[in-house]
Amino acid sequence: MVTIAVAIAGFGGVGRAAADLLLTRRDRYLQVYGADVRLVAVCGSRSGLADPDGLEAEHLDALEEGLTGPKFIETSAADILIEAGPSDFRTGGPGLSYIQPSLAAGRDTIVISKGALVHSGVKLRALAETSGAMLKISGAAAAALPTIDLLEHSLKGCQVLEIEGILNATTNYLLDAMMSQGLSFNEALGRAQAGGFAEADPRNDTEGWDTAAKLLIIANFGLDAGLVMEDLSVEGIQSVTKERITAWRSEGLVPKLVGHLANVKGKFRASVGIRALPISDPLARLRGKNKAIRIITDAMGETIAMGSGTEPLSTAAAALKDLEHILAARVRPVPVPRASP
Ligand SMILES: NC(=O)c1ccc[n+]([C@@H]2O[C@H](COP(=O)([O-])OP(=O)(O)OC[C@H]3O[C@@H](n4cnc5c(N)ncnc54)[C@H](OP(=O)(O)O)[C@@H]3O)[C@@H](O)[C@H]2O)c1
């Protein structure tokens, strides 16, 4: 049996959910991969906890001040890092300061925050290639909605011609509430904030930047598109008025904030903006806090995935899906005996 040590940097809603889920799945990892997966370190911005024998759930409420930072993770001797800190795509930090040394040291790294991937994606991929580390990013690429896995596995070998993604749950909720309940943008936003699923400062979502970051990550990591943020034109939903909503409704159209990627003779063009979709379009029927992606390929035609889950559990589960991809590649799965007919 092989022992796999995991550390988590960034211990807020998603980091904690990832820790809890990992601990409840330890028997599964043992049975499926023959791996004793231990959580050996966790840290937030000021405090953390480490134990080479493995932390248990009851330890995780008593973090110790000062146990944090890239060096703290380094000394935990983790085989795998899960990074779940804040996202800042203008600086890449603070995730970059954990992800970069982790990949350079050859440590398989699962990234949930988007900032470092947008800011330094090319550099991080090159680092991983050089060191042989696996870099997995499902949590940052719309999380519970499969995006990268569709490109890397389900549509393998096909040429992607076009992608349309409704990649931000908050903006889908807001436009849906405006369409179905006749609310103004500010009224819908107030409800989302009261429900705890829109930030006090919602501009990263409402102005389209979160969608742009996810689209860019999907394009660069899934298709090697080589885009930078400046290549994208980005429009949000903050100026949508009740009058515009009424006009769309009367024309049988449904507005969605869509990240669009087109492959024009091998060159990718990307944008984020409002698309008024005919009501017959499956993406027009996406309600509430859901996300969706439509991928059009040369040989498999149109593929659509839609989904959501309760946060932060579903984002944690997307990161642990990546953990299983790593275990499957690094540790030989244990053969499961077939039931006799
Ligand atoms: N929440 C979701 O549903 C969701 C969905 C998809 C993706 N994401 C992404 O997942 C990431 C985490 O989201 P969240 O909701 O868990 O955020 P959160 O609750 O604000 O947690 C962020 C965590 O990062 C820690 N942190 C800040 N600076 C740090 C540093 N220098 N070193 C170590 N830790 C540091 C914070 O520590 P302190 O507590 O000490 O400040 C906190 O523990 C974000 O990048 C977000 O975009 C979230």
The ligand as an SDF file (V2000), in Angstrom:
LIG
                    3D

 48 52  0  0  0  0  0  0  0  0999 V2000
  -16.9410   29.4210   -2.9940 N   0  0  0  0  0  0  0  0  0  0  0  0
  -17.2170   28.8280   -4.1360 C   0  0  0  0  0  0  0  0  0  0  0  0
  -18.3140   28.3420   -4.3170 O   0  0  0  0  0  0  0  0  0  0  0  0
  -16.1650   28.7180   -5.2230 C   0  0  0  0  0  0  0  0  0  0  0  0
  -16.4780   28.0830   -6.4050 C   0  0  0  0  0  0  0  0  0  0  0  0
  -15.4780   27.9310   -7.3850 C   0  0  0  0  0  0  0  0  0  0  0  0
  -14.2130   28.4420   -7.1510 C   0  0  0  0  0  0  0  0  0  0  0  0
  -13.9640   29.1050   -5.9940 N   0  0  0  0  0  0  0  0  0  0  0  0
  -12.6270   29.6250   -5.7580 C   0  0  0  0  0  0  0  0  0  0  0  0
  -12.0770   28.9340   -4.6530 O   0  0  0  0  0  0  0  0  0  0  0  0
  -11.2140   29.7960   -3.9350 C   0  0  0  0  0  0  0  0  0  0  0  0
  -11.5980   29.7550   -2.4720 C   0  0  0  0  0  0  0  0  0  0  0  0
  -12.9190   30.1910   -2.3350 O   0  0  0  0  0  0  0  0  0  0  0  0
  -13.5910   30.2680   -0.8880 P   0  0  0  0  0  0  0  0  0  0  0  0
  -15.0230   30.5150   -1.1100 O   0  0  0  0  0  0  0  0  0  0  0  0
  -13.1600   29.1090   -0.0700 O   0  0  0  0  0  0  0  0  0  0  0  0
  -12.8950   31.6010   -0.3330 O   0  0  0  0  0  0  0  0  0  0  0  0
  -12.7260   32.0470    1.1920 P   0  0  0  0  0  0  0  0  0  0  0  0
  -13.7800   31.4190    2.0220 O   0  0  0  0  0  0  0  0  0  0  0  0
  -12.5720   33.5200    1.1790 O   0  0  0  0  0  0  0  0  0  0  0  0
  -11.3380   31.3890    1.6250 O   0  0  0  0  0  0  0  0  0  0  0  0
  -10.0930   31.8320    1.1540 C   0  0  0  0  0  0  0  0  0  0  0  0
   -9.0520   31.2090    2.0240 C   0  0  0  0  0  0  0  0  0  0  0  0
   -7.7640   31.5720    1.5170 O   0  0  0  0  0  0  0  0  0  0  0  0
   -6.9750   31.9530    2.6410 C   0  0  0  0  0  0  0  0  0  0  0  0
   -5.8440   32.7930    2.2750 N   0  0  0  0  0  0  0  0  0  0  0  0
   -5.8230   34.1070    1.9310 C   0  0  0  0  0  0  0  0  0  0  0  0
   -4.5480   34.4790    1.7090 N   0  0  0  0  0  0  0  0  0  0  0  0
   -3.7620   33.3910    1.9540 C   0  0  0  0  0  0  0  0  0  0  0  0
   -2.3640   33.1440    1.9320 C   0  0  0  0  0  0  0  0  0  0  0  0
   -1.4980   34.0950    1.5820 N   0  0  0  0  0  0  0  0  0  0  0  0
   -1.9380   31.9030    2.2710 N   0  0  0  0  0  0  0  0  0  0  0  0
   -2.8030   30.9300    2.6180 C   0  0  0  0  0  0  0  0  0  0  0  0
   -4.1240   31.0940    2.6470 N   0  0  0  0  0  0  0  0  0  0  0  0
   -4.5880   32.3170    2.3160 C   0  0  0  0  0  0  0  0  0  0  0  0
   -7.9260   32.6460    3.5970 C   0  0  0  0  0  0  0  0  0  0  0  0
   -7.3310   32.7050    4.8770 O   0  0  0  0  0  0  0  0  0  0  0  0
   -7.9990   33.5740    6.0660 P   0  0  0  0  0  0  0  0  0  0  0  0
   -9.2320   32.8300    6.4390 O   0  0  0  0  0  0  0  0  0  0  0  0
   -6.9510   33.5440    7.1170 O   0  0  0  0  0  0  0  0  0  0  0  0
   -8.2490   34.9190    5.4880 O   0  0  0  0  0  0  0  0  0  0  0  0
   -9.0840   31.6720    3.4970 C   0  0  0  0  0  0  0  0  0  0  0  0
   -8.8420   30.5680    4.3190 O   0  0  0  0  0  0  0  0  0  0  0  0
  -11.3530   31.1750   -4.5680 C   0  0  0  0  0  0  0  0  0  0  0  0
  -10.2670   31.4010   -5.4160 O   0  0  0  0  0  0  0  0  0  0  0  0
  -12.6270   31.0980   -5.3640 C   0  0  0  0  0  0  0  0  0  0  0  0
  -12.5960   31.9340   -6.5110 O   0  0  0  0  0  0  0  0  0  0  0  0
  -14.9010   29.2330   -5.0210 C   0  0  0  0  0  0  0  0  0  0  0  0
  1  2  1  0
  2  3  2  0
  2  4  1  0
  4  5  1  0
  4 48  2  0
  5  6  2  0
  6  7  1  0
  7  8  2  0
  8  9  1  0
  8 48  1  0
  9 10  1  0
  9 46  1  0
 10 11  1  0
 11 12  1  0
 11 44  1  0
 12 13  1  0
 13 14  1  0
 14 15  2  0
 14 16  1  0
 14 17  1  0
 17 18  1  0
 18 19  2  0
 18 20  1  0
 18 21  1  0
 21 22  1  0
 22 23  1  0
 23 24  1  0
 23 42  1  0
 24 25  1  0
 25 26  1  0
 25 36  1  0
 26 27  1  0
 26 35  1  0
 27 28  2  0
 28 29  1  0
 29 30  1  0
 29 35  2  0
 30 31  1  0
 30 32  2  0
 32 33  1  0
 33 34  2  0
 34 35  1  0
 36 37  1  0
 36 42  1  0
 37 38  1  0
 38 39  2  0
 38 40  1  0
 38 41  1  0
 42 43  1  0
 44 45  1  0
 44 46  1  0
 46 47  1  0
M  CHG  2   8   1  16  -1
M  END
$$$$
